[in-house]
């Protein structure tokens, strides 16, 4: 069975969606959820659906031995960033080459980079009168949102879109496509 480790910083709706998707298969499962925030709702979500979860400090995150030992013990086939807001450490990327992926709530390369997450992205899309937006699933490299693109899905924006309506449509795309793309990558 393929093993998935999920990193998340916030509420964890994408993490929960991924966990539930793979619970219905004998192909893969989420074995661990990690968060940089000890009170992140994602940790409680994982606990409720019986998936191991841990939080870590900034010191742990920047200490190669601590985090690498946790990941080596888990032996993940893929590491999924699902609403994880910190820049991912190069030492993990080197240890798990082409095994770390992220989802971004815009069509990269537009609206990527440091500080471009969640409503910041949606507000920028609306203010700039974009004709379309969507999601991008990409490999993680040493720079924010610059890794090779794996998958994109877009939709047209209407004249009366708000950041909130865009966010809702983006969430729908994330829930539908993120688990499927993870599965496709694991089957390669």
C-alpha positions in Angstrom: 0.0 0.0 0.0 1.3 3.4 -0.9 1.9 5.8 1.9 1.0 9.5 2.0 2.2 12.2 4.5 0.2 15.4 4.5 1.5 18.8 5.7 -1.1 21.4 6.5 -1.2 24.7 8.4 -4.9 25.5 8.8 -8.4 24.0 8.9 -7.5 20.9 6.9 -10.5 20.5 4.6 -8.2 19.4 1.8 -6.3 17.1 4.1 -9.6 15.5 5.3 -10.8 15.2 1.7 -7.6 13.4 0.7 -7.8 11.1 3.8 -11.4 10.1 3.1 -10.7 9.6 -0.7 -8.0 7.1 0.0 -9.8 5.4 2.9 -12.1 4.1 0.1 -9.3 2.4 -1.7 -6.8 -0.4 -0.9 -4.2 1.4 -3.0 -2.9 4.1 -0.7 -3.6 5.8 2.7 -2.6 8.9 4.6 -0.4 7.6 7.4 0.5 11.0 9.0 -0.7 14.6 9.1 1.9 17.2 10.2 1.3 20.8 11.0 3.4 23.8 12.0 0.7 25.0 14.3 -0.1 23.1 17.4 -3.7 24.3 17.5 -4.4 23.9 13.8 -7.9 22.4 13.2 -6.3 19.9 10.8 -4.8 18.0 13.7 -8.3 17.5 15.3 -9.8 16.5 11.9 -7.1 13.9 11.5 -7.6 12.6 15.0 -11.4 12.3 14.5 -10.9 10.1 11.4 -8.2 8.0 13.1 -5.0 9.3 11.3 -1.9 10.0 13.2 -1.0 13.6 13.5 1.7 15.7 15.0 2.6 19.4 15.2 6.2 20.7 15.1 7.9 23.8 16.1 9.8 26.2 13.9 13.0 24.8 15.4 12.0 21.3 14.5 11.1 22.4 11.0 14.5 23.9 10.5 16.4 21.1 12.1 17.1 18.5 9.4 17.5 15.6 11.8 14.2 15.9 13.7 11.9 16.2 10.7 13.8 13.9 8.5 13.7 11.2 11.1 9.9 11.5 11.3 9.6 11.2 7.6 12.1 8.4 7.2 10.1 6.4 9.8 6.9 7.0 7.8 8.6 6.1 4.4 6.1 8.1 2.4 5.7 7.4 -1.3 4.5 11.0 -1.6 4.4 14.1 0.6 1.4 16.4 0.0 1.2 20.0 1.0 -2.4 20.9 1.5 -2.7 24.4 2.7 0.8 24.4 4.2 2.1 27.9 4.3 5.8 27.6 5.1 8.6 27.4 2.5 9.5 23.8 2.4 13.1 22.9 3.5 15.6 21.9 0.8 16.9 19.1 3.0 13.5 17.3 2.7 13.3 18.0 -1.0 16.8 16.4 -1.5 15.8 13.4 0.6 12.5 12.9 -1.2 13.2 14.1 -4.8 10.1 14.5 -7.0 7.9 13.2 -4.1 6.7 16.5 -2.7 3.7 18.2 -4.3 1.6 21.2 -3.5 -1.8 22.7 -4.6 -2.1 26.4 -5.4 -5.4 28.3 -5.7 -4.5 30.0 -9.0 -3.2 29.2 -12.5 0.6 29.4 -11.9 2.8 31.2 -12.8 0.2 34.0 -12.1 -0.5 34.8 -8.4 2.2 32.7 -6.9 5.1 33.4 -4.5 5.5 34.4 -0.9 2.3 35.7 0.7 0.1 34.5 -2.2 -2.3 32.0 -0.5 -6.0 31.8 0.2 -8.0 35.0 0.0 -4.9 37.0 -1.0 -4.9 35.1 -4.3 -8.7 35.3 -4.9 -8.8 39.1 -4.1 -5.9 39.7 -6.5 -7.6 37.7 -9.3 -10.9 39.7 -8.8 -9.1 43.1 -8.5 -7.1 42.4 -11.7 -10.3 41.5 -13.6 -8.9 38.1 -14.7 -11.0 36.3 -17.2 -10.2 32.9 -15.7 -8.6 31.3 -12.7 -8.3 27.8 -11.3 -6.0 25.4 -9.5 -2.4 24.3 -10.1 -0.9 21.1 -8.6 2.9 21.2 -8.9 6.1 19.7 -7.6 7.7 21.6 -4.8 11.2 23.0 -5.3 13.3 25.5 -3.4 11.2 28.5 -4.4 7.6 29.3 -3.7 5.2 28.0 -6.4 7.9 27.5 -9.0 8.1 23.7 -9.2 7.1 21.8 -12.4 3.4 21.9 -13.1 1.6 18.6 -12.9 -2.0 19.6 -13.4 -4.1 22.7 -13.9 -7.9 23.1 -14.1 -9.5 26.5 -14.9 -12.9 28.1 -15.0 -14.2 31.3 -16.5 -15.0 34.2 -14.2 -18.3 36.1 -14.4 -18.5 39.9 -14.2 -19.9 39.8 -10.7 -17.4 37.5 -9.1 -16.2 38.2 -5.6 -13.2 36.8 -3.8 -15.6 34.7 -1.8 -17.3 33.2 -4.9 -13.9 32.5 -6.5 -12.8 30.8 -3.2 -15.8 28.5 -3.2 -15.3 27.5 -6.9 -11.6 26.9 -6.2 -12.4 24.7 -3.2 -14.7 22.6 -5.4 -11.9 22.1 -7.9 -9.5 21.2 -5.2 -11.8 18.6 -3.6 -12.5 17.0 -7.0 -9.1 16.9 -8.5 -6.4 16.9 -5.8 -6.9 13.3 -4.6 -7.2 12.0 -8.2 -4.0 13.7 -9.2 -2.2 12.2 -6.1 -3.5 8.8 -7.1 -2.3 9.2 -10.7 1.2 10.2 -9.5 1.4 7.2 -7.1 0.4 4.8 -10.0 3.4 6.0 -12.1 
